[in-house]
Structure formats: C-alpha cells, structure tokens
Amino acid sequence: MGKKILMLAGDYAEDYETMVPFQALQAVGHTVHAVCPDKKAGDFVMTAIHDFEGQQTYSEKPGHRFTLNATFADVKAEDYDALLIPGGRAPEYLRMNKDVLAIVQHFSRADKPIAAVCHGAQLLAAAGTIRGKRVSAYPACAAEVELAGATYADIAVDQAITDGKLVTAPAWPAHPAWIQQFLVVLGTKITL
C-alpha cells in the first residue's frame, strides 16, 4: 500500500524539483498532496526553471503553473507518512511561516521520512531540525546548513545523501539518486 506524502510547494519553487518527484512518487503508488500556505486545492503556484549555464550561480527562467491538489489550511501533519520539500526560491519564503515550520518540526520529531532538495535545506534549517545531521543542499545554502548545526555534505550535483530518514540532494540533476534513496527510506518495493 502506498504512503501518503505531503509536499510543501510555493511560488518560484524549482519547476523540475516540484513536478518530477510529485509525478514519480504517484507513479509508484504513493499519494502526494501538494500544498502552499494561503492557497487551496485547484490554485496554482508559479515555478521557476533553474539551469547551470556557466555563471557563478544558476540562471532563472519562468516555469509552469503547478496546480495544488490539497488545501494548506486542511493539512494535519499527523495524517501523512512523509514530507517532501522542493527547492528553488519557495523555501526562502516558506521558512517565515510558523505553520510551515510546525509541519516540518512534526515530521522531524515523529522521525518520519523527509526529502529535501536544493534550497529546501533553508526550510529544514529554519525549523531547527537538522542539528547533528549530514545534509546536502545547493552550495549557496552551505552556510545556513552549518549555522543550523548540521554538517554540509559537499557532494556532486547528481548525487544524494541519506542520514537516518532524511534524504537531501544539491539540485535537480540528483533526481535519480534522490528519489531512489527516498523510496528506500519510504520502504517502497518496486517489482518489474
């Protein structure tokens, strides 16, 4: 039986880091509820496409409208088996919402699986949930990870790391490793 996963989305979340895990986790039988503060099912968030084109940091282009399929105000964290945090610029804003922080803290205290990619570590750091953990993130978030008491895992952009039930990765090129490791933590069995 599939797990029930809560995804914290927001405007300017990275397009691939939102769309790909949302669809991939459903494809293997999990239920994924995508929510955003102050929005309800049927509303959308704008995503952004971040690419690596040789500059000092990523470039940003408009992404897709991502339609939310659940209402943030109706979310009860205890009803979910795992938490998914896409990166992009959304975590920068989501980390200022006390209800979002309480949700992240619930999953951490309950020792439920959490997957975060790229700037998703900003939300984990703000929630105070990564002290003593080994955490990957977009390199620009390394200082926040370390200030939050975690060890920054400087890994290749296409790799991921698992520490207990926390799965993190630097950016969307890590999707194969990140999603695979999250599926292991979830206990997902896939047979072909």
N, C-alpha and C positions, 0 to 999 in steps of 0.2 A: 504494500500500500504506500502511496506517495506521501511525502511530507508537505506540510503547509508552511510556506516561506513568505516572510514579509520583506518587501523591497522598499527602501526609503528613497524616493525619487525627488527631483526638484528641478526648477528651471536651470538650464545650462549644465545639467548632468551630461557627461560624455555620452554621445549617441551610441557607440558600439558597446560601451560598458553598461548601458541600460538595456538596449534591445537584445543583444546576444545572450546574456545569461537569463533574461526574462523568458526568451523563447526556448533556449536549450533546456532549462530546468523543467519547463512544461512538457517538452518533447519526451523526456524520460519518465513522465508520470507524476511530477510534483505540481502542486497548486501554488502559484505565485500571485500574491496581492501587491500591486504597486500603488503606493500612496504618497501624498505630499501634503504638508500642513496647509490648512485653509482651502483645500480642494476636495472634491468628491468624485466618486466613480463617474466616468464619462468626460470629466475635464481633462485637459492635457497640460503637459509641461513641454517647453521647448528644449530640445537637446542641442548640443554643440559637437562638431566633429573636430577632434584634436589630432594633428598629424605631426610627424617628425620630419622636417624638411631641411635640416642643417643649421637652423638658427640655435641660439642658446637655449631656447625652450620651445615648446610645441606651438604650432600655429592653430588658430581657431576659425572655424567656418560654421555657418548655420547648419543645424542638423534637422532632424524630423520632429514633427509633433508626436509626442509619445502619450497615448491615451491611458489614463489611470483606470484601473478596474476595481478599485475599492475606495472607500471614503475614510480619510485620515481620522476624523472625529469618532468613527465607529470601531477603530482598532483597539483590541485588547491584546497586549503582547503575550499574555499567558496562553492565548489560543493558537500561537504559532510555534513551530518546531525549530525555525532557524531564521536568521536575519541576513539580508543581502544589501550591501552599500556600494552603489556605483560611484565612480569618481567624477572628474570634471569640476566645475565651479560650484555645483549644488551643495556639497558638504560645507563649503565656506559659509553659506547662509543657514543651512540646516543646523549647524552646530550652535547657533544662537537661540534655538527654540527649545525651551525647557521640556516640552512634551517629547520631542525627538530624543533629547539626551536621556530622559527617563526610560524610553523604549530601549535604547542601546544598553543602558545600565541593567535593565531587566534581563536581557539576553546574556550579558556577561555574568551577572550574579547567579543566574539559573544554569550556567555552564552549557548553554545551547550553542549550536554551531553558528558562527558569524563569518561571512565572507566580505572582504572589503578590497577594493582595487583603487590604485592611483591616489587621488586626493581623499578617498574615503577614510584614510587614516586620520585626517583632520577631525572627523566626527568621533572616531574612537578616542583620540587624544583629549578632545573637549569633554567627553563623557567620563574621562578618568578610568578607562577600562583596560589599558594596555601596560600598566606598570609591571615590569619583570618579564614581559613577553618579547619575543623576537618578531619584528614587524617589517614588512616591505611596504613601499609606497612610492609614488612619484618622487624622484630625488629632491625636488624642491620642498618636500614635506619632511625630510630627514630631521631637521632641527626640531620640528613640532613633536615628532615621534620620540626623539631623545629627551626633550624637555618634559614629556609626559611619563618618563621613567622606563621607557622601552629601549631595546637595542634595535637600531636601524639595520635591517638586512639589505645590504647593497648587492643585489643580485641582478642578473641580466634581465633586460626588459621583457623577455619572453619566458621568464621563469616565475614560480610562485613558491611560497613557503607556508608550512603549517606548523603552528605552535599550539598544542592541545587541540581545541576545537575552533581556533581562529586561523582562517586561511586568508593570506594577503598577497598582493602582487603589485608591481610597479605601474602597469598600464595595460591597455587592451591587447597588445601583442602577446600577452601571457594567457589569453583566454584558454587555450588547450590545457595548460598546466594548472591554472587557477580553478577552472570548472572541474577538471578531473579530481583535484585534491579536495574540493568542496564536496563532490559526490561521494568520495571515500568517507569523509567526516560525517556526512548525512547517512551513511550506511546503504547507499543506493547500489542495487545489484542490476547490472545490465547483461542480458544474455542475447546473443545473436543467433 
